[in-house]
């Protein structure tokens, strides 16, 4: 069986206490998609769930006073990472599922688990 994967990329801004400007860090995760039919609603929903889970892990910031407003930054990072992966896959049902996922949540806060 042919196994394919997609690399999910997230760019996270990390601000250290001694740094004047935020440092950008590029993170990647492999998301398996070989058995999914992205032309179907079920396949698109499963892929979106996998992308969202991978982005949640990549974009997590430590709970610390140094990361004030981290929830908004985490959500923005997740949204951008998933959007980039969806755009690369070019599957209309996945694009539609992503648009519905995005419109179901407020723009500044992370979605509920």
C-alpha positions as a Markdown table, in Angstrom:
| # | Residue | x | y | z |
|---|---|---|---|---|
| 1 | Unk | 0.0 | 0.0 | 0.0 |
| 2 | Unk | 1.3 | 3.4 | -0.9 |
| 3 | Unk | 1.7 | 5.7 | 2.1 |
| 4 | Unk | 1.8 | 9.4 | 1.7 |
| 5 | Unk | 2.2 | 12.2 | 4.1 |
| 6 | Unk | 2.0 | 15.9 | 4.3 |
| 7 | Unk | 4.3 | 18.0 | 6.3 |
| 8 | Unk | 2.5 | 20.6 | 8.5 |
| 9 | Unk | 4.6 | 23.7 | 9.1 |
| 10 | Unk | 4.0 | 26.2 | 11.9 |
| 11 | Unk | 6.0 | 29.3 | 12.6 |
| 12 | Unk | 5.9 | 30.3 | 16.2 |
| 13 | Unk | 7.0 | 33.5 | 17.7 |
| 14 | Unk | 8.9 | 33.1 | 20.9 |
| 15 | Unk | 9.8 | 36.1 | 23.0 |
| 16 | Unk | 12.5 | 35.5 | 25.6 |
| 17 | Unk | 12.9 | 37.7 | 28.7 |
| 18 | Unk | 16.4 | 38.9 | 27.5 |
| 19 | Unk | 15.5 | 39.4 | 23.9 |
| 20 | Unk | 14.4 | 42.7 | 22.4 |
| 21 | Unk | 12.7 | 41.3 | 19.3 |
| 22 | Unk | 10.7 | 38.1 | 19.1 |
| 23 | Unk | 12.5 | 35.1 | 17.6 |
| 24 | Unk | 10.7 | 33.0 | 14.9 |
| 25 | Unk | 11.0 | 29.3 | 15.0 |
| 26 | Unk | 9.9 | 26.9 | 12.2 |
| 27 | Unk | 8.3 | 23.7 | 13.3 |
| 28 | Unk | 7.2 | 20.7 | 11.2 |
| 29 | Unk | 5.2 | 17.6 | 11.7 |
| 30 | Unk | 4.4 | 14.7 | 9.3 |
| 31 | Unk | 0.7 | 14.1 | 8.9 |
| 32 | Unk | -0.3 | 10.7 | 7.3 |
| 33 | Unk | -2.9 | 10.8 | 4.5 |
| 34 | Unk | -2.2 | 7.7 | 2.4 |
| 35 | Unk | -5.5 | 5.9 | 3.0 |
| 36 | Unk | -7.8 | 9.0 | 3.0 |
| 37 | Unk | -10.0 | 10.0 | 0.0 |
| 38 | Unk | -9.9 | 13.8 | 0.2 |
| 39 | Unk | -12.6 | 14.0 | -2.4 |
| 40 | Unk | -15.1 | 12.6 | 0.2 |
| 41 | Unk | -16.5 | 14.5 | 3.1 |
| 42 | Unk | -15.5 | 11.8 | 5.5 |
| 43 | Unk | -11.9 | 11.8 | 4.2 |
| 44 | Unk | -11.7 | 15.6 | 4.3 |
| 45 | Unk | -13.1 | 15.6 | 7.9 |
| 46 | Unk | -10.5 | 13.1 | 9.0 |
| 47 | Unk | -7.7 | 14.9 | 7.4 |
| 48 | Unk | -8.8 | 18.2 | 8.9 |
| 49 | Unk | -8.8 | 16.6 | 12.4 |
| 50 | Unk | -5.3 | 15.2 | 11.8 |
| 51 | Unk | -4.0 | 18.6 | 10.7 |
| 52 | Unk | -5.7 | 20.4 | 13.6 |
| 53 | Unk | -4.2 | 17.9 | 16.1 |
| 54 | Unk | -0.7 | 18.3 | 14.6 |
| 55 | Unk | -1.0 | 22.1 | 14.6 |
| 56 | Unk | -2.2 | 22.0 | 18.3 |
| 57 | Unk | 1.0 | 20.2 | 19.3 |
| 58 | Unk | 3.3 | 22.4 | 17.1 |
| 59 | Unk | 1.8 | 25.7 | 18.2 |
| 60 | Unk | 1.6 | 25.0 | 22.0 |
| 61 | Unk | 3.3 | 27.7 | 24.1 |
| 62 | Unk | 4.4 | 27.1 | 27.7 |
| 63 | Unk | 2.1 | 28.5 | 30.4 |
| 64 | Unk | 4.2 | 31.3 | 31.7 |
| 65 | Unk | 4.0 | 35.0 | 32.5 |
| 66 | Unk | 6.5 | 35.5 | 29.6 |
| 67 | Unk | 3.8 | 34.4 | 27.2 |
| 68 | Unk | 1.0 | 36.8 | 27.9 |
| 69 | Unk | -1.8 | 36.5 | 25.3 |
| 70 | Unk | -0.5 | 33.1 | 24.3 |
| 71 | Unk | -4.0 | 31.7 | 23.7 |
| 72 | Unk | -4.4 | 34.2 | 20.8 |
| 73 | Unk | -1.0 | 33.5 | 19.4 |
| 74 | Unk | -1.5 | 29.7 | 19.6 |
| 75 | Unk | -4.8 | 30.0 | 17.8 |
| 76 | Unk | -3.3 | 32.2 | 15.1 |
| 77 | Unk | -0.4 | 29.8 | 14.7 |
| 78 | Unk | -2.8 | 26.8 | 14.4 |
| 79 | Unk | -5.1 | 28.6 | 11.9 |
| 80 | Unk | -2.1 | 29.6 | 9.7 |
| 81 | Unk | -0.5 | 26.2 | 9.8 |
| 82 | Unk | -3.8 | 24.4 | 8.9 |
| 83 | Unk | -4.6 | 26.9 | 6.2 |
| 84 | Unk | -1.2 | 26.4 | 4.6 |
| 85 | Unk | -1.6 | 22.6 | 4.6 |
| 86 | Unk | -5.2 | 22.8 | 3.2 |
| 87 | Unk | -4.0 | 25.1 | 0.4 |
| 88 | Unk | -1.2 | 22.7 | -0.5 |
| 89 | Unk | -3.6 | 19.7 | -0.7 |
| 90 | Unk | -5.9 | 21.5 | -3.2 |
| 91 | Unk | -8.9 | 19.3 | -2.3 |
| 92 | Unk | -12.3 | 21.2 | -2.5 |
| 93 | Unk | -14.0 | 19.1 | 0.2 |
| 94 | Unk | -11.1 | 19.7 | 2.5 |
| 95 | Unk | -11.1 | 23.4 | 1.7 |
| 96 | Unk | -14.9 | 23.5 | 2.5 |
| 97 | Unk | -14.4 | 21.6 | 5.8 |
| 98 | Unk | -11.6 | 24.0 | 6.8 |
| 99 | Unk | -13.8 | 27.0 | 6.0 |
| 100 | Unk | -16.6 | 25.6 | 8.2 |
| 101 | Unk | -14.2 | 24.8 | 11.0 |
| 102 | Unk | -12.8 | 28.3 | 10.9 |
| 103 | Unk | -16.1 | 30.0 | 10.8 |
| 104 | Unk | -17.4 | 28.0 | 13.8 |
| 105 | Unk | -14.8 | 29.5 | 16.1 |
| 106 | Unk | -14.0 | 33.1 | 17.2 |
| 107 | Unk | -11.0 | 34.6 | 15.4 |
| 108 | Unk | -9.0 | 35.4 | 18.5 |
| 109 | Unk | -9.5 | 32.4 | 20.8 |
| 110 | Unk | -8.6 | 28.8 | 20.3 |
| 111 | Unk | -11.5 | 26.4 | 19.6 |
| 112 | Unk | -12.7 | 24.2 | 22.3 |
| 113 | Unk | -11.1 | 20.7 | 22.4 |
